[in-house]
Amino acid sequence: MQVLLGLILAVMISLLAYFAGALSVSGAVAAAVLGAVVFGLGGIPWAIVLLAFFISSSGLSRLSGKRKTALNEKYSKSSRRDAAQVLANG
């Protein structure tokens, strides 16, 4: 039951992050799966840790937006996290 609740909450948060521009489509799918597993197995304390990391890292990415725009020309990754980045950070 806890995994199902985690999946529902993770999908909602992933959709919000996608529409806010923080996640790509693959990143949103990976975040939903990862969030469901973390919440399902670790409960609320581990889900809070995961959310705190995601929110702070996304905020810092946006904070240095102008500097990152210049660097994005040299690298193929954008500020939207994809599945590989979500899984690596998770």
C-alpha positions in Angstrom: 0.0 0.0 0.0 2.8 2.4 0.8 4.5 1.8 -2.6 1.2 2.7 -4.3 0.9 5.9 -2.3 4.5 6.7 -3.1 3.9 6.1 -6.8 0.9 8.5 -6.8 2.8 11.2 -4.9 5.9 10.7 -7.0 3.9 11.0 -10.3 2.3 14.2 -9.1 5.6 15.7 -8.0 7.3 14.6 -11.3 4.6 16.2 -13.4 4.9 19.4 -11.4 8.7 19.4 -11.9 8.3 18.6 -15.7 5.9 21.5 -16.2 8.3 23.7 -14.2 11.1 22.8 -16.6 13.2 20.9 -14.1 12.8 17.5 -15.6 12.7 16.1 -19.2 10.1 13.4 -20.0 12.6 10.6 -19.3 13.6 12.4 -16.1 10.0 12.7 -15.0 9.4 8.9 -15.6 12.6 8.0 -13.7 11.8 10.4 -10.9 8.3 8.8 -10.5 9.8 5.3 -10.3 12.6 6.3 -8.0 10.3 8.3 -5.8 7.9 5.3 -5.5 10.7 3.0 -4.6 12.2 5.4 -2.0 8.9 6.2 -0.4 7.7 2.6 -0.6 10.8 1.1 1.0 12.1 4.0 3.2 8.9 5.8 4.1 8.4 9.6 4.7 11.9 10.3 6.1 13.7 9.0 3.0 11.3 10.7 0.7 11.9 14.0 2.5 15.6 13.6 2.0 15.2 12.8 -1.7 12.8 15.8 -2.2 15.1 18.2 -0.3 18.0 17.2 -2.5 16.0 17.6 -5.7 14.5 20.9 -4.7 17.8 22.4 -3.5 19.7 21.2 -6.6 17.0 22.5 -9.0 17.0 25.8 -7.2 20.7 26.2 -7.4 20.6 25.3 -11.1 18.2 28.1 -11.7 20.0 30.5 -9.5 23.1 30.4 -11.7 21.1 30.4 -14.9 23.0 33.1 -16.8 26.4 31.4 -16.1 25.0 28.0 -17.1 23.6 29.4 -20.3 27.1 30.2 -21.5 28.3 26.8 -20.4 25.4 25.0 -22.1 26.8 25.9 -25.5 29.8 23.7 -24.8 27.9 20.8 -23.3 24.9 18.9 -24.7 23.0 18.6 -21.4 20.5 21.2 -20.5 19.2 22.3 -17.1 16.4 19.8 -17.4 17.4 16.6 -15.7 17.0 13.4 -17.8 16.6 9.8 -16.6 20.4 9.2 -16.3 20.8 12.3 -14.1 17.8 11.4 -11.9 19.1 7.9 -11.4 22.6 9.0 -10.7 21.5 11.6 -8.2 19.0 9.2 -6.6 
